[in-house]
Amino acid sequence: CSASEKKSAAAATTATHPLDLAKTRVQTMKFAPGEASLVRVLRNVVAREGVRGLFAGVGARVASVAPGSAISFYIYETLKQMG
């Protein structure tokens, strides 16, 4: 895989991390009925932890997700060039 594929995968993983963080919190925390929305969770994270809280754990996520995404980008580009 090329460096650009790895960078693209890391950037995509980082950009989507806040949504993944909110999804995980919705799945693992107990909420009153109607309170478990991604937007509400994101607002609560920013209020309690600041904007940096949206990216808590992003390094571990990039390390685990980006390699597979980079391989996918590589395969896609290779197949696209073939035909």
PyMOL Python script that loads the backbone (N, CA, C, O; Angstrom):
from pymol import cmd

cmd.read_pdbstr("""\
ATOM      1  N   CYS A   1       0.839  -1.182   0.000  1.00  0.00           N
ATOM      2  CA  CYS A   1       0.000   0.000   0.000  1.00  0.00           C
ATOM      3  C   CYS A   1       0.878   1.237   0.000  1.00  0.00           C
ATOM      4  O   CYS A   1       1.932   1.267   0.637  1.00  0.00           O
ATOM      5  N   SER A   2       0.440   2.242  -0.711  1.00  0.00           N
ATOM      6  CA  SER A   2       1.232   3.469  -0.790  1.00  0.00           C
ATOM      7  C   SER A   2       0.961   4.366   0.412  1.00  0.00           C
ATOM      8  O   SER A   2       0.005   4.161   1.161  1.00  0.00           O
ATOM      9  N   ALA A   3       1.812   5.348   0.575  1.00  0.00           N
ATOM     10  CA  ALA A   3       1.669   6.289   1.685  1.00  0.00           C
ATOM     11  C   ALA A   3       0.372   7.083   1.564  1.00  0.00           C
ATOM     12  O   ALA A   3      -0.264   7.395   2.571  1.00  0.00           O
ATOM     13  N   SER A   4      -0.019   7.408   0.334  1.00  0.00           N
ATOM     14  CA  SER A   4      -1.255   8.184   0.162  1.00  0.00           C
ATOM     15  C   SER A   4      -2.488   7.372   0.583  1.00  0.00           C
ATOM     16  O   SER A   4      -3.443   7.930   1.124  1.00  0.00           O
ATOM     17  N   GLU A   5      -2.468   6.068   0.337  1.00  0.00           N
ATOM     18  CA  GLU A   5      -3.588   5.224   0.767  1.00  0.00           C
ATOM     19  C   GLU A   5      -3.655   5.145   2.283  1.00  0.00           C
ATOM     20  O   GLU A   5      -4.739   5.174   2.864  1.00  0.00           O
ATOM     21  N   LYS A   6      -2.498   5.045   2.922  1.00  0.00           N
ATOM     22  CA  LYS A   6      -2.466   5.010   4.384  1.00  0.00           C
ATOM     23  C   LYS A   6      -2.933   6.335   4.973  1.00  0.00           C
ATOM     24  O   LYS A   6      -3.676   6.360   5.954  1.00  0.00           O
ATOM     25  N   LYS A   7      -2.492   7.437   4.368  1.00  0.00           N
ATOM     26  CA  LYS A   7      -2.914   8.757   4.851  1.00  0.00           C
ATOM     27  C   LYS A   7      -4.410   8.962   4.648  1.00  0.00           C
ATOM     28  O   LYS A   7      -5.089   9.513   5.514  1.00  0.00           O
ATOM     29  N   SER A   8      -4.921   8.518   3.505  1.00  0.00           N
ATOM     30  CA  SER A   8      -6.354   8.646   3.232  1.00  0.00           C
ATOM     31  C   SER A   8      -7.172   7.855   4.239  1.00  0.00           C
ATOM     32  O   SER A   8      -8.187   8.335   4.745  1.00  0.00           O
ATOM     33  N   ALA A   9      -6.726   6.649   4.521  1.00  0.00           N
ATOM     34  CA  ALA A   9      -7.439   5.808   5.479  1.00  0.00           C
ATOM     35  C   ALA A   9      -7.393   6.423   6.876  1.00  0.00           C
ATOM     36  O   ALA A   9      -8.402   6.425   7.581  1.00  0.00           O
ATOM     37  N   ALA A  10      -6.243   6.941   7.282  1.00  0.00           N
ATOM     38  CA  ALA A  10      -6.126   7.572   8.597  1.00  0.00           C
ATOM     39  C   ALA A  10      -6.992   8.822   8.685  1.00  0.00           C
ATOM     40  O   ALA A  10      -7.624   9.068   9.712  1.00  0.00           O
ATOM     41  N   ALA A  11      -7.026   9.614   7.614  1.00  0.00           N
ATOM     42  CA  ALA A  11      -7.848  10.825   7.602  1.00  0.00           C
ATOM     43  C   ALA A  11      -9.336  10.489   7.677  1.00  0.00           C
ATOM     44  O   ALA A  11     -10.080  11.133   8.417  1.00  0.00           O
ATOM     45  N   ALA A  12      -9.767   9.494   6.923  1.00  0.00           N
ATOM     46  CA  ALA A  12     -11.172   9.090   6.950  1.00  0.00           C
ATOM     47  C   ALA A  12     -11.561   8.559   8.325  1.00  0.00           C
ATOM     48  O   ALA A  12     -12.646   8.855   8.825  1.00  0.00           O
ATOM     49  N   THR A  13     -10.682   7.783   8.929  1.00  0.00           N
ATOM     50  CA  THR A  13     -10.954   7.237  10.260  1.00  0.00           C
ATOM     51  C   THR A  13     -11.035   8.358  11.284  1.00  0.00           C
ATOM     52  O   THR A  13     -11.918   8.349  12.141  1.00  0.00           O
ATOM     53  N   THR A  14     -10.135   9.316  11.207  1.00  0.00           N
ATOM     54  CA  THR A  14     -10.139  10.440  12.140  1.00  0.00           C
ATOM     55  C   THR A  14     -11.385  11.300  11.960  1.00  0.00           C
ATOM     56  O   THR A  14     -11.992  11.734  12.939  1.00  0.00           O
ATOM     57  N   ALA A  15     -11.765  11.545  10.713  1.00  0.00           N
ATOM     58  CA  ALA A  15     -12.929  12.391  10.437  1.00  0.00           C
ATOM     59  C   ALA A  15     -14.228  11.775  10.947  1.00  0.00           C
ATOM     60  O   ALA A  15     -15.129  12.494  11.377  1.00  0.00           O
ATOM     61  N   THR A  16     -14.328  10.467  10.901  1.00  0.00           N
ATOM     62  CA  THR A  16     -15.570   9.809  11.328  1.00  0.00           C
ATOM     63  C   THR A  16     -15.539   9.383  12.792  1.00  0.00           C
ATOM     64  O   THR A  16     -16.533   8.867  13.303  1.00  0.00           O
ATOM     65  N   HIS A  17     -14.419   9.591  13.469  1.00  0.00           N
ATOM     66  CA  HIS A  17     -14.298   9.140  14.861  1.00  0.00           C
ATOM     67  C   HIS A  17     -15.356   9.719  15.802  1.00  0.00           C
ATOM     68  O   HIS A  17     -15.907   8.966  16.605  1.00  0.00           O
ATOM     69  N   PRO A  18     -15.672  11.026  15.744  1.00  0.00           N
ATOM     70  CA  PRO A  18     -16.706  11.526  16.662  1.00  0.00           C
ATOM     71  C   PRO A  18     -18.040  10.789  16.533  1.00  0.00           C
ATOM     72  O   PRO A  18     -18.710  10.541  17.535  1.00  0.00           O
ATOM     73  N   LEU A  19     -18.425  10.440  15.316  1.00  0.00           N
ATOM     74  CA  LEU A  19     -19.676   9.697  15.136  1.00  0.00           C
ATOM     75  C   LEU A  19     -19.572   8.286  15.707  1.00  0.00           C
ATOM     76  O   LEU A  19     -20.524   7.781  16.302  1.00  0.00           O
ATOM     77  N   ASP A  20     -18.424   7.656  15.528  1.00  0.00           N
ATOM     78  CA  ASP A  20     -18.222   6.326  16.087  1.00  0.00           C
ATOM     79  C   ASP A  20     -18.221   6.376  17.607  1.00  0.00           C
ATOM     80  O   ASP A  20     -18.768   5.486  18.258  1.00  0.00           O
ATOM     81  N   LEU A  21     -17.611   7.408  18.176  1.00  0.00           N
ATOM     82  CA  LEU A  21     -17.602   7.579  19.624  1.00  0.00           C
ATOM     83  C   LEU A  21     -19.031   7.741  20.145  1.00  0.00           C
ATOM     84  O   LEU A  21     -19.406   7.112  21.134  1.00  0.00           O
ATOM     85  N   ALA A  22     -19.828   8.580  19.482  1.00  0.00           N
ATOM     86  CA  ALA A  22     -21.218   8.786  19.897  1.00  0.00           C
ATOM     87  C   ALA A  22     -22.023   7.496  19.770  1.00  0.00           C
ATOM     88  O   ALA A  22     -22.820   7.171  20.650  1.00  0.00           O
ATOM     89  N   LYS A  23     -21.817   6.763  18.681  1.00  0.00           N
ATOM     90  CA  LYS A  23     -22.536   5.490  18.485  1.00  0.00           C
ATOM     91  C   LYS A  23     -22.215   4.515  19.608  1.00  0.00           C
ATOM     92  O   LYS A  23     -23.108   3.861  20.147  1.00  0.00           O
ATOM     93  N   THR A  24     -20.936   4.423  19.957  1.00  0.00           N
ATOM     94  CA  THR A  24     -20.526   3.509  21.020  1.00  0.00           C
ATOM     95  C   THR A  24     -21.142   3.917  22.348  1.00  0.00           C
ATOM     96  O   THR A  24     -21.586   3.063  23.116  1.00  0.00           O
ATOM     97  N   ARG A  25     -21.174   5.212  22.625  1.00  0.00           N
ATOM     98  CA  ARG A  25     -21.767   5.664  23.891  1.00  0.00           C
ATOM     99  C   ARG A  25     -23.273   5.424  23.929  1.00  0.00           C
ATOM    100  O   ARG A  25     -23.817   5.063  24.973  1.00  0.00           O
ATOM    101  N   VAL A  26     -23.945   5.622  22.805  1.00  0.00           N
ATOM    102  CA  VAL A  26     -25.384   5.333  22.750  1.00  0.00           C
ATOM    103  C   VAL A  26     -25.624   3.845  23.020  1.00  0.00           C
ATOM    104  O   VAL A  26     -26.577   3.482  23.711  1.00  0.00           O
ATOM    105  N   GLN A  27     -24.760   2.989  22.474  1.00  0.00           N
ATOM    106  CA  GLN A  27     -24.932   1.546  22.641  1.00  0.00           C
ATOM    107  C   GLN A  27     -24.599   1.061  24.043  1.00  0.00           C
ATOM    108  O   GLN A  27     -25.157   0.062  24.497  1.00  0.00           O
ATOM    109  N   THR A  28     -23.704   1.746  24.732  1.00  0.00           N
ATOM    110  CA  THR A  28     -23.226   1.228  26.014  1.00  0.00           C
ATOM    111  C   THR A  28     -23.768   1.948  27.238  1.00  0.00           C
ATOM    112  O   THR A  28     -23.637   1.437  28.351  1.00  0.00           O
ATOM    113  N   MET A  29     -24.365   3.108  27.069  1.00  0.00           N
ATOM    114  CA  MET A  29     -24.871   3.868  28.213  1.00  0.00           C
ATOM    115  C   MET A  29     -26.379   3.734  28.304  1.00  0.00           C
ATOM    116  O   MET A  29     -27.058   3.458  27.315  1.00  0.00           O
ATOM    117  N   LYS A  30     -26.883   3.933  29.499  1.00  0.00           N
ATOM    118  CA  LYS A  30     -28.331   3.888  29.703  1.00  0.00           C
ATOM    119  C   LYS A  30     -28.891   5.297  29.580  1.00  0.00           C
ATOM    120  O   LYS A  30     -28.405   6.229  30.222  1.00  0.00           O
ATOM    121  N   PHE A  31     -29.910   5.442  28.754  1.00  0.00           N
ATOM    122  CA  PHE A  31     -30.551   6.725  28.533  1.00  0.00           C
ATOM    123  C   PHE A  31     -32.038   6.602  28.809  1.00  0.00           C
ATOM    124  O   PHE A  31     -32.618   5.524  28.687  1.00  0.00           O
ATOM    125  N   ALA A  32     -32.648   7.722  29.183  1.00  0.00           N
ATOM    126  CA  ALA A  32     -34.101   7.765  29.305  1.00  0.00           C
ATOM    127  C   ALA A  32     -34.679   7.651  27.896  1.00  0.00           C
ATOM    128  O   ALA A  32     -34.013   8.014  26.926  1.00  0.00           O
ATOM    129  N   PRO A  33     -35.901   7.153  27.772  1.00  0.00           N
ATOM    130  CA  PRO A  33     -36.508   7.031  26.437  1.00  0.00           C
ATOM    131  C   PRO A  33     -36.490   8.366  25.686  1.00  0.00           C
ATOM    132  O   PRO A  33     -36.872   9.404  26.226  1.00  0.00           O
ATOM    133  N   GLY A  34     -36.040   8.314  24.434  1.00  0.00           N
ATOM    134  CA  GLY A  34     -36.001   9.489  23.587  1.00  0.00           C
ATOM    135  C   GLY A  34     -34.755  10.347  23.742  1.00  0.00           C
ATOM    136  O   GLY A  34     -34.608  11.337  23.025  1.00  0.00           O
ATOM    137  N   GLU A  35     -33.862  10.004  24.645  1.00  0.00           N
ATOM    138  CA  GLU A  35     -32.665  10.822  24.864  1.00  0.00           C
ATOM    139  C   GLU A  35     -31.422  10.277  24.169  1.00  0.00           C
ATOM    140  O   GLU A  35     -30.385  10.939  24.170  1.00  0.00           O
ATOM    141  N   ALA A  36     -31.499   9.115  23.588  1.00  0.00           N
ATOM    142  CA  ALA A  36     -30.316   8.472  22.998  1.00  0.00           C
ATOM    143  C   ALA A  36     -30.164   8.853  21.527  1.00  0.00           C
ATOM    144  O   ALA A  36     -30.320   8.010  20.643  1.00  0.00           O
ATOM    145  N   SER A  37     -29.859  10.123  21.271  1.00  0.00           N
ATOM    146  CA  SER A  37     -29.598  10.539  19.890  1.00  0.00           C
ATOM    147  C   SER A  37     -28.120  10.881  19.745  1.00  0.00           C
ATOM    148  O   SER A  37     -27.475  11.312  20.701  1.00  0.00           O
ATOM    149  N   LEU A  38     -27.594  10.685  18.547  1.00  0.00           N
ATOM    150  CA  LEU A  38     -26.189  10.989  18.305  1.00  0.00           C
ATOM    151  C   LEU A  38     -25.892  12.462  18.559  1.00  0.00           C
ATOM    152  O   LEU A  38     -24.861  12.797  19.142  1.00  0.00           O
ATOM    153  N   VAL A  39     -26.786  13.337  18.127  1.00  0.00           N
ATOM    154  CA  VAL A  39     -26.571  14.775  18.303  1.00  0.00           C
ATOM    155  C   VAL A  39     -26.519  15.127  19.783  1.00  0.00           C
ATOM    156  O   VAL A  39     -25.654  15.894  20.206  1.00  0.00           O
ATOM    157  N   ARG A  40     -27.419  14.583  20.562  1.00  0.00           N
ATOM    158  CA  ARG A  40     -27.438  14.861  22.004  1.00  0.00           C
ATOM    159  C   ARG A  40     -26.159  14.348  22.670  1.00  0.00           C
ATOM    160  O   ARG A  40     -25.577  15.034  23.511  1.00  0.00           O
ATOM    161  N   VAL A  41     -25.730  13.159  22.300  1.00  0.00           N
ATOM    162  CA  VAL A  41     -24.503  12.606  22.873  1.00  0.00           C
ATOM    163  C   VAL A  41     -23.304  13.471  22.489  1.00  0.00           C
ATOM    164  O   VAL A  41     -22.461  13.764  23.336  1.00  0.00           O
ATOM    165  N   LEU A  42     -23.217  13.884  21.224  1.00  0.00           N
ATOM    166  CA  LEU A  42     -22.115  14.738  20.786  1.00  0.00           C
ATOM    167  C   LEU A  42     -22.102  16.061  21.554  1.00  0.00           C
ATOM    168  O   LEU A  42     -21.041  16.533  21.962  1.00  0.00           O
ATOM    169  N   ARG A  43     -23.277  16.657  21.751  1.00  0.00           N
ATOM    170  CA  ARG A  43     -23.354  17.908  22.523  1.00  0.00           C
ATOM    171  C   ARG A  43     -22.897  17.696  23.959  1.00  0.00           C
ATOM    172  O   ARG A  43     -22.177  18.527  24.513  1.00  0.00           O
ATOM    173  N   ASN A  44     -23.313  16.589  24.564  1.00  0.00           N
ATOM    174  CA  ASN A  44     -22.908  16.299  25.944  1.00  0.00           C
ATOM    175  C   ASN A  44     -21.395  16.097  26.047  1.00  0.00           C
ATOM    176  O   ASN A  44     -20.771  16.556  27.004  1.00  0.00           O
ATOM    177  N   VAL A  45     -20.807  15.416  25.070  1.00  0.00           N
ATOM    178  CA  VAL A  45     -19.358  15.202  25.083  1.00  0.00           C
ATOM    179  C   VAL A  45     -18.644  16.546  25.030  1.00  0.00           C
ATOM    180  O   VAL A  45     -17.711  16.784  25.796  1.00  0.00           O
ATOM    181  N   VAL A  46     -19.079  17.428  24.128  1.00  0.00           N
ATOM    182  CA  VAL A  46     -18.432  18.740  23.999  1.00  0.00           C
ATOM    183  C   VAL A  46     -18.623  19.553  25.283  1.00  0.00           C
ATOM    184  O   VAL A  46     -17.693  20.220  25.737  1.00  0.00           O
ATOM    185  N   ALA A  47     -19.819  19.501  25.867  1.00  0.00           N
ATOM    186  CA  ALA A  47     -20.085  20.261  27.093  1.00  0.00           C
ATOM    187  C   ALA A  47     -19.238  19.765  28.265  1.00  0.00           C
ATOM    188  O   ALA A  47     -18.735  20.567  29.052  1.00  0.00           O
ATOM    189  N   ARG A  48     -19.082  18.454  28.380  1.00  0.00           N
ATOM    190  CA  ARG A  48     -18.373  17.881  29.528  1.00  0.00           C
ATOM    191  C   ARG A  48     -16.869  17.738  29.319  1.00  0.00           C
ATOM    192  O   ARG A  48     -16.090  17.901  30.259  1.00  0.00           O
ATOM    193  N   GLU A  49     -16.460  17.431  28.084  1.00  0.00           N
ATOM    194  CA  GLU A  49     -15.059  17.110  27.835  1.00  0.00           C
ATOM    195  C   GLU A  49     -14.376  18.069  26.869  1.00  0.00           C
ATOM    196  O   GLU A  49     -13.166  17.981  26.658  1.00  0.00           O
ATOM    197  N   GLY A  50     -15.138  18.977  26.287  1.00  0.00           N
ATOM    198  CA  GLY A  50     -14.586  19.888  25.286  1.00  0.00           C
ATOM    199  C   GLY A  50     -14.495  19.197  23.934  1.00  0.00           C
ATOM    200  O   GLY A  50     -14.777  18.005  23.811  1.00  0.00           O
ATOM    201  N   VAL A  51     -14.100  19.955  22.931  1.00  0.00           N
ATOM    202  CA  VAL A  51     -14.000  19.419  21.571  1.00  0.00           C
ATOM    203  C   VAL A  51     -12.990  18.270  21.516  1.00  0.00           C
ATOM    204  O   VAL A  51     -13.167  17.324  20.748  1.00  0.00           O
ATOM    205  N   ARG A  52     -11.948  18.349  22.318  1.00  0.00           N
ATOM    206  CA  ARG A  52     -10.946  17.265  22.342  1.00  0.00           C
ATOM    207  C   ARG A  52     -11.573  15.940  22.755  1.00  0.00           C
ATOM    208  O   ARG A  52     -11.092  14.877  22.362  1.00  0.00           O
ATOM    209  N   GLY A  53     -12.644  15.995  23.545  1.00  0.00           N
ATOM    210  CA  GLY A  53     -13.321  14.774  23.961  1.00  0.00           C
ATOM    211  C   GLY A  53     -13.904  13.988  22.797  1.00  0.00           C
ATOM    212  O   GLY A  53     -14.065  12.770  22.885  1.00  0.00           O
ATOM    213  N   LEU A  54     -14.223  14.680  21.703  1.00  0.00           N
ATOM    214  CA  LEU A  54     -14.754  14.003  20.520  1.00  0.00           C
ATOM    215  C   LEU A  54     -13.727  13.080  19.880  1.00  0.00           C
ATOM    216  O   LEU A  54     -14.074  12.170  19.127  1.00  0.00           O
ATOM    217  N   PHE A  55     -12.462  13.328  20.190  1.00  0.00           N
ATOM    218  CA  PHE A  55     -11.398  12.542  19.583  1.00  0.00           C
ATOM    219  C   PHE A  55     -10.673  11.656  20.593  1.00  0.00           C
ATOM    220  O   PHE A  55      -9.567  11.182  20.331  1.00  0.00           O
ATOM    221  N   ALA A  56     -11.301  11.435  21.749  1.00  0.00           N
ATOM    222  CA  ALA A  56     -10.718  10.538  22.751  1.00  0.00           C
ATOM    223  C   ALA A  56     -10.609   9.135  22.157  1.00  0.00           C
ATOM    224  O   ALA A  56     -11.601   8.588  21.675  1.00  0.00           O
ATOM    225  N   GLY A  57      -9.434   8.562  22.189  1.00  0.00           N
ATOM    226  CA  GLY A  57      -9.221   7.219  21.677  1.00  0.00           C
ATOM    227  C   GLY A  57      -9.017   7.127  20.179  1.00  0.00           C
ATOM    228  O   GLY A  57      -9.002   6.028  19.625  1.00  0.00           O
ATOM    229  N   VAL A  58      -8.859   8.259  19.512  1.00  0.00           N
ATOM    230  CA  VAL A  58      -8.730   8.225  18.050  1.00  0.00           C
ATOM    231  C   VAL A  58      -7.458   7.497  17.608  1.00  0.00           C
ATOM    232  O   VAL A  58      -7.449   6.846  16.564  1.00  0.00           O
ATOM    233  N   GLY A  59      -6.400   7.603  18.389  1.00  0.00           N
ATOM    234  CA  GLY A  59      -5.154   6.922  18.013  1.00  0.00           C
ATOM    235  C   GLY A  59      -5.321   5.418  17.932  1.00  0.00           C
ATOM    236  O   GLY A  59      -4.836   4.780  16.998  1.00  0.00           O
ATOM    237  N   ALA A  60      -6.008   4.854  18.916  1.00  0.00           N
ATOM    238  CA  ALA A  60      -6.243   3.409  18.914  1.00  0.00           C
ATOM    239  C   ALA A  60      -7.146   3.007  17.752  1.00  0.00           C
ATOM    240  O   ALA A  60      -6.944   1.961  17.135  1.00  0.00           O
ATOM    241  N   ARG A  61      -8.136   3.839  17.458  1.00  0.00           N
ATOM    242  CA  ARG A  61      -9.041   3.522  16.342  1.00  0.00           C
ATOM    243  C   ARG A  61      -8.305   3.577  15.012  1.00  0.00           C
ATOM    244  O   ARG A  61      -8.496   2.708  14.162  1.00  0.00           O
ATOM    245  N   VAL A  62      -7.466   4.592  14.825  1.00  0.00           N
ATOM    246  CA  VAL A  62      -6.690   4.694  13.582  1.00  0.00           C
ATOM    247  C   VAL A  62      -5.782   3.474  13.443  1.00  0.00           C
ATOM    248  O   VAL A  62      -5.667   2.895  12.362  1.00  0.00           O
ATOM    249  N   ALA A  63      -5.138   3.089  14.549  1.00  0.00           N
ATOM    250  CA  ALA A  63      -4.229   1.939  14.507  1.00  0.00           C
ATOM    251  C   ALA A  63      -4.955   0.644  14.161  1.00  0.00           C
ATOM    252  O   ALA A  63      -4.372  -0.250  13.549  1.00  0.00           O
ATOM    253  N   SER A  64      -6.228   0.538  14.550  1.00  0.00           N
ATOM    254  CA  SER A  64      -6.943  -0.712  14.287  1.00  0.00           C
ATOM    255  C   SER A  64      -7.729  -0.702  12.976  1.00  0.00           C
ATOM    256  O   SER A  64      -7.878  -1.747  12.343  1.00  0.00           O
ATOM    257  N   VAL A  65      -8.230   0.451  12.561  1.00  0.00           N
ATOM    258  CA  VAL A  65      -9.097   0.525  11.376  1.00  0.00           C
ATOM    259  C   VAL A  65      -8.341   0.910  10.111  1.00  0.00           C
ATOM    260  O   VAL A  65      -8.613   0.367   9.040  1.00  0.00           O
ATOM    261  N   ALA A  66      -7.414   1.824  10.219  1.00  0.00           N
ATOM    262  CA  ALA A  66      -6.745   2.364   9.032  1.00  0.00           C
ATOM    263  C   ALA A  66      -6.027   1.313   8.183  1.00  0.00           C
ATOM    264  O   ALA A  66      -6.098   1.400   6.957  1.00  0.00           O
ATOM    265  N   PRO A  67      -5.336   0.322   8.768  1.00  0.00           N
ATOM    266  CA  PRO A  67      -4.670  -0.657   7.893  1.00  0.00           C
ATOM    267  C   PRO A  67      -5.641  -1.390   6.956  1.00  0.00           C
ATOM    268  O   PRO A  67      -5.344  -1.580   5.777  1.00  0.00           O
ATOM    269  N   GLY A  68      -6.781  -1.793   7.477  1.00  0.00           N
ATOM    270  CA  GLY A  68      -7.772  -2.473   6.638  1.00  0.00           C
ATOM    271  C   GLY A  68      -8.345  -1.556   5.577  1.00  0.00           C
ATOM    272  O   GLY A  68      -8.579  -1.973   4.443  1.00  0.00           O
ATOM    273  N   SER A  69      -8.571  -0.293   5.953  1.00  0.00           N
ATOM    274  CA  SER A  69      -9.072   0.684   4.980  1.00  0.00           C
ATOM    275  C   SER A  69      -8.039   0.952   3.896  1.00  0.00           C
ATOM    276  O   SER A  69      -8.389   1.095   2.725  1.00  0.00           O
ATOM    277  N   ALA A  70      -6.779   1.021   4.278  1.00  0.00           N
ATOM    278  CA  ALA A  70      -5.725   1.249   3.288  1.00  0.00           C
ATOM    279  C   ALA A  70      -5.658   0.099   2.292  1.00  0.00           C
ATOM    280  O   ALA A  70      -5.475   0.325   1.096  1.00  0.00           O
ATOM    281  N   ILE A  71      -5.804  -1.122   2.771  1.00  0.00           N
ATOM    282  CA  ILE A  71      -5.816  -2.287   1.875  1.00  0.00           C
ATOM    283  C   ILE A  71      -7.013  -2.216   0.933  1.00  0.00           C
ATOM    284  O   ILE A  71      -6.894  -2.523  -0.254  1.00  0.00           O
ATOM    285  N   SER A  72      -8.167  -1.811   1.463  1.00  0.00           N
ATOM    286  CA  SER A  72      -9.361  -1.673   0.625  1.00  0.00           C
ATOM    287  C   SER A  72      -9.150  -0.628  -0.465  1.00  0.00           C
ATOM    288  O   SER A  72      -9.494  -0.855  -1.625  1.00  0.00           O
ATOM    289  N   PHE A  73      -8.573   0.541  -0.082  1.00  0.00           N
ATOM    290  CA  PHE A  73      -8.273   1.566  -1.079  1.00  0.00           C
ATOM    291  C   PHE A  73      -7.340   1.020  -2.150  1.00  0.00           C
ATOM    292  O   PHE A  73      -7.554   1.254  -3.339  1.00  0.00           O
ATOM    293  N   TYR A  74      -6.317   0.303  -1.740  1.00  0.00           N
ATOM    294  CA  TYR A  74      -5.326  -0.254  -2.668  1.00  0.00           C
ATOM    295  C   TYR A  74      -5.993  -1.226  -3.648  1.00  0.00           C
ATOM    296  O   TYR A  74      -5.777  -1.139  -4.857  1.00  0.00           O
ATOM    297  N   ILE A  75      -6.788  -2.135  -3.130  1.00  0.00           N
ATOM    298  CA  ILE A  75      -7.464  -3.122  -3.984  1.00  0.00           C
ATOM    299  C   ILE A  75      -8.423  -2.425  -4.950  1.00  0.00           C
ATOM    300  O   ILE A  75      -8.463  -2.755  -6.135  1.00  0.00           O
ATOM    301  N   TYR A  76      -9.187  -1.468  -4.445  1.00  0.00           N
ATOM    302  CA  TYR A  76     -10.127  -0.735  -5.297  1.00  0.00           C
ATOM    303  C   TYR A  76      -9.397  -0.045  -6.450  1.00  0.00           C
ATOM    304  O   TYR A  76      -9.788  -0.176  -7.610  1.00  0.00           O
ATOM    305  N   GLU A  77      -8.333   0.693  -6.119  1.00  0.00           N
ATOM    306  CA  GLU A  77      -7.582   1.401  -7.148  1.00  0.00           C
ATOM    307  C   GLU A  77      -6.935   0.446  -8.150  1.00  0.00           C
ATOM    308  O   GLU A  77      -6.899   0.732  -9.347  1.00  0.00           O
ATOM    309  N   THR A  78      -6.429  -0.674  -7.669  1.00  0.00           N
ATOM    310  CA  THR A  78      -5.795  -1.663  -8.552  1.00  0.00           C
ATOM    311  C   THR A  78      -6.826  -2.254  -9.516  1.00  0.00           C
ATOM    312  O   THR A  78      -6.573  -2.356 -10.717  1.00  0.00           O
ATOM    313  N   LEU A  79      -7.976  -2.636  -8.990  1.00  0.00           N
ATOM    314  CA  LEU A  79      -9.027  -3.198  -9.842  1.00  0.00           C
ATOM    315  C   LEU A  79      -9.574  -2.167 -10.812  1.00  0.00           C
ATOM    316  O   LEU A  79      -9.905  -2.496 -11.951  1.00  0.00           O
ATOM    317  N   LYS A  80      -9.669  -0.930 -10.371  1.00  0.00           N
ATOM    318  CA  LYS A  80     -10.162   0.145 -11.249  1.00  0.00           C
ATOM    319  C   LYS A  80      -9.211   0.349 -12.428  1.00  0.00           C
ATOM    320  O   LYS A  80      -9.661   0.589 -13.548  1.00  0.00           O
ATOM    321  N   GLN A  81      -7.912   0.256 -12.188  1.00  0.00           N
ATOM    322  CA  GLN A  81      -6.938   0.418 -13.260  1.00  0.00           C
ATOM    323  C   GLN A  81      -6.941  -0.759 -14.221  1.00  0.00           C
ATOM    324  O   GLN A  81      -6.624  -0.605 -15.400  1.00  0.00           O
ATOM    325  N   MET A  82      -7.296  -1.930 -13.721  1.00  0.00           N
ATOM    326  CA  MET A  82      -7.307  -3.136 -14.552  1.00  0.00           C
ATOM    327  C   MET A  82      -8.470  -3.155 -15.532  1.00  0.00           C
ATOM    328  O   MET A  82      -8.379  -3.753 -16.604  1.00  0.00           O
ATOM    329  N   GLY A  83      -9.547  -2.507 -15.163  1.00  0.00           N
ATOM    330  CA  GLY A  83     -10.621  -2.701 -16.085  1.00  0.00           C
ATOM    331  C   GLY A  83     -11.697  -1.775 -16.090  1.00  0.00           C
ATOM    332  O   GLY A  83     -12.633  -1.921 -16.875  1.00  0.00           O
TER     333      GLY A  83
END
""", "prot")
cmd.dss("prot")
cmd.show_as("cartoon", "prot")
cmd.util.cbc("prot")
cmd.orient("prot")
